[in-house]
Amino acid sequence: MASITILYVEDEPFLGRIVKESLESRDYAVHMVNDGNDAIAVFRQSRPQICVLDIMLPNKDGYTIAREIRSIDPEVPIIFVTAKTQTEDVVKGFETGGNDYLRKPFSMEELIVRVNNLLRLSKKTDVAGASHITIGQFEFHPNRYELKRGDTVRKLSHREAMLLAVLAENMNVIVQRKDILMRVWGDDSFFNSRNLDVYITKLRDYLREDPAVEIVTIKGVGYRFVTG
């Protein structure tokens, strides 16, 4: 099976080498760039399945690179990695096309989970090969974090999109709570379990305009996503 190709843009040599070697040890093919000016050329050449971008870079920052990538490929997942912690930086990252945001310092395990989550989302396509999933009257676009009904478009958060993707890939099948928690949050702690309840309520509210679509609670087990 062919390796997943990652574009990794990072100007800190020590961190970059550790991350690159760790990803390669897990069979990812990593194209690392340390200068923002070189990122787009490498992107065009390597055509990665996912991009991991630092924000503070020499010559061209990660936000600019993300905008340029989005003009070439609107669907490829992008993760921002940065030491910035201000809310406005996070918002700007999503506005410029980012799908996820990872703050330094981070563990390799967390990066791997986020990479794999976004790759799962990017593979969720309908039988015609289009980059959306049909859910009753809705179209779910995992890569763009959008839920559409007619001309109405709702932007989803990362966790909302991840949860909906897990449910959508198991339509009309019972999915256990623990499986959902491990897929979306990476662990099944009590705190995350309560978060799951909140997110299920949110998705039910988003989907209520189509009575044929329902997230059914199977008490003590999990959920079944019914779509008519």
C-alpha positions in Angstrom: 0.0 0.0 0.0 1.3 3.4 -0.9 2.5 5.7 1.9 0.5 8.8 2.9 2.4 11.8 1.7 2.7 14.8 4.1 4.0 18.3 3.4 5.6 19.4 6.6 6.7 23.1 6.8 8.8 23.9 9.9 11.8 26.2 10.4 13.1 24.8 13.7 15.7 22.2 12.6 15.7 20.1 15.8 11.9 19.8 16.1 11.6 19.3 12.3 14.0 16.4 12.3 12.3 14.7 15.3 8.8 15.1 13.7 9.9 14.0 10.3 11.7 10.9 11.6 8.8 10.0 13.8 6.3 10.2 11.0 8.6 8.3 8.6 8.9 5.5 11.3 5.1 5.2 11.0 5.4 4.8 7.2 4.4 8.3 6.2 6.3 9.9 3.3 7.3 13.3 4.6 8.4 16.3 2.4 9.9 18.8 4.8 10.4 22.5 4.0 12.1 25.0 6.3 11.5 28.2 4.2 8.0 29.5 3.5 9.0 30.5 0.0 9.7 26.9 -1.0 6.4 25.4 0.3 4.2 25.9 -2.7 6.7 24.5 -5.2 7.1 21.4 -3.0 3.4 21.1 -2.6 2.9 21.2 -6.4 5.6 18.6 -6.9 4.7 16.2 -4.1 0.8 16.5 -4.1 0.5 15.5 -0.5 -2.6 14.0 1.1 -2.2 16.3 4.1 -0.2 19.4 5.1 1.3 20.3 8.5 2.3 24.0 8.6 4.1 26.0 11.1 2.8 29.6 11.2 6.0 31.6 12.0 8.3 30.9 9.1 11.1 32.8 7.2 9.9 34.8 4.2 6.3 33.6 4.0 4.1 32.7 7.0 1.8 29.6 7.3 -1.4 31.6 6.8 -0.2 32.8 3.4 0.9 29.3 2.4 -2.5 27.9 3.4 -4.3 30.5 1.3 -2.1 29.6 -1.7 -2.6 25.8 -1.1 -6.4 26.4 -0.9 -6.3 28.1 -4.3 -4.7 25.0 -5.8 -6.5 22.3 -3.8 -9.6 23.3 -1.9 -9.9 19.9 -0.2 -6.5 18.8 1.1 -6.5 18.8 4.9 -4.3 21.4 6.6 -3.0 21.3 10.3 -1.4 24.5 11.7 1.3 23.9 14.3 2.4 26.9 16.3 3.5 28.4 19.6 0.8 31.1 19.2 -1.9 30.9 21.8 -4.2 33.8 21.2 -7.8 33.1 20.2 -7.5 35.5 17.2 -4.6 33.4 15.9 -6.7 30.2 16.0 -9.6 32.0 14.3 -7.3 33.3 11.6 -5.9 29.8 11.0 -9.4 28.5 10.3 -10.3 31.5 8.2 -7.3 30.9 5.9 -8.2 27.3 5.3 -6.9 25.3 8.2 -8.8 22.2 9.3 -7.1 21.8 12.7 -4.7 23.6 15.1 -2.0 22.1 17.2 -0.2 24.2 19.8 3.5 23.7 20.7 4.8 21.8 22.6 2.9 18.8 21.4 3.3 15.0 21.6 3.8 12.9 18.5 0.9 10.8 19.5 -1.4 13.8 19.4 -0.1 14.8 16.0 -0.6 11.3 14.6 -4.2 11.2 16.0 -5.0 14.5 14.4 -3.4 13.5 11.1 -5.3 10.2 11.0 -8.6 11.9 11.9 -8.3 14.4 9.1 -7.3 11.7 6.6 -10.4 9.7 7.6 -12.6 12.7 7.0 -10.9 13.3 3.6 -11.8 9.8 2.5 -15.5 10.1 3.2 -17.0 10.3 -0.2 -20.3 9.1 -1.7 -20.5 6.3 -4.3 -20.1 8.7 -7.2 -16.7 9.8 -5.8 -17.8 13.3 -4.9 -16.3 14.9 -1.8 -19.5 14.9 0.2 -21.8 12.4 1.9 -25.6 12.5 1.4 -27.5 12.4 4.6 -31.2 12.6 3.9 -31.9 16.2 2.6 -28.4 17.3 3.7 -25.0 17.2 2.0 -22.1 16.8 4.4 -18.7 18.1 3.1 -16.1 16.7 5.6 -13.1 18.5 4.2 -14.8 21.9 4.3 -16.6 21.2 7.6 -19.9 22.1 6.0 -23.4 20.8 6.3 -25.7 21.9 3.5 -29.4 21.8 3.0 -30.5 23.5 -0.2 -28.9 26.9 -0.3 -28.3 26.9 3.5 -24.7 26.1 4.6 -23.8 25.5 8.2 -20.1 25.6 9.2 -19.1 22.9 11.6 -16.4 22.8 14.2 -13.6 20.2 13.9 -15.2 17.9 16.5 -18.7 18.3 15.1 -17.4 17.2 11.7 -15.4 14.3 13.1 -18.5 13.1 15.1 -20.8 13.4 12.1 -18.3 11.6 9.9 -18.1 8.6 12.4 -21.9 8.4 12.5 -22.2 8.8 8.7 -19.9 6.0 7.9 -22.0 3.8 10.1 -25.5 4.7 8.9 -28.2 2.6 10.4 -25.6 0.6 12.5 -25.2 0.9 16.2 -21.9 2.6 17.1 -20.6 2.2 20.7 -19.9 5.3 22.8 -16.3 4.1 23.5 -15.6 3.7 19.8 -16.9 7.2 19.1 -14.8 8.7 22.0 -11.6 7.0 20.8 -12.1 8.1 17.2 -13.1 11.8 17.9 -11.3 12.6 21.3 -8.6 10.0 21.5 -9.7 8.7 24.9 -12.9 7.7 26.7 -12.6 9.7 29.9 -15.6 10.9 31.9 -15.0 14.5 30.8 -15.0 13.6 27.1 -18.0 11.4 27.6 -20.0 14.4 28.8 -18.6 16.4 25.8 -20.0 13.7 23.5 -23.5 14.2 25.0 -23.2 18.0 24.2 -22.1 17.4 20.6 -24.8 14.8 20.0 -27.3 17.4 21.1 -25.8 20.0 18.7 -25.9 17.6 15.7 -29.5 16.7 16.5 -30.4 20.4 16.4 -28.6 20.9 13.1 -30.3 17.9 11.5 -33.9 18.4 12.9 -35.1 20.1 9.7 -35.2 16.6 8.0 -37.5 14.4 10.2 -36.1 11.3 8.4 -32.7 11.8 9.9 -32.3 10.9 13.5 -29.5 10.1 16.0 -31.1 7.4 18.2 -29.6 6.8 21.7 -29.2 3.1 22.5 -29.1 3.3 26.2 -25.9 1.9 27.8 -24.4 1.1 24.4 -24.1 4.0 22.0 -26.0 5.6 19.0 -27.6 4.6 15.8 -27.7 7.1 12.9 -31.0 6.6 11.1 -31.4 8.1 7.7 -34.8 6.8 6.6 
